[in-house]
Amino acid sequence: TSMIFGTNGSVGDTPKFVDESRTGLFGTTLLTKNVIASIDPAAPTTAILTSVVSKTEGNGNSLNEIALKMRNGDLYSMITFPDLNKTSSMQLTFNWSISFL
């Protein structure tokens, strides 16, 4: 139902390792954004989940972790990445693809 964004997913611009037992972000949730779901027309077994962080959201923070949050509050998946220093000059669109076989 949403993507949650955090600022504690890296140390010195090196992403932290996410193991399968992880149940939350490494830090507090900075932003919670709704997800728009669609099916990839070229691959009908692939769902694309999209969230947008607008120019007015998260400014002055280093985004470096994202998780997919299910309706029941559990996290489905999580990723960390090098710091992305968010400013008001950028709008970020995140597409997360999940394939079902």
Secondary structure, DSSP 8 states (H G I E B T S, - for coil): -EEEEES-SEETTEE----TT--S-SS-EEEEEE-EEEE-TT-TTEEEEEEEE-TTSSTT-EEEEEEEE-TTS-EEEEEEEEEEE--TT--EEEEEEEE--
